[in-house]
Amino acid sequence: MSHPIHHYIELSGVKLEVIGTYYPGEDASMDSPGEEESIEIISVLTPKGDDIGAMVAWFEDVQEHVEQAAMEAFKDGRIWQACEAAIARREMAQEEA
């Protein structure tokens, strides 16, 4: 199941807003060789709101860097959300006791 992403990254000292979709991939099976997790970037916005996604896509190494940074930001966000949810569950359990 894909997940929308909307994260901020920094590239050469410039903060960029990345919008796209995260695909978790799938394990290999008898019917499929499987797929690695990936990110599809829809837009890369500058602080002024200019979409430089087409320019980023033109340079393969820059695009790979943006995709990797967006993947890390997405995973960090999911880790943070999981921690926050665990804290909330613990606090609710303490209130009920």
Order of alpha helices (4+ residues) and beta strands (2+ residues): beta-beta-beta-alpha-alpha
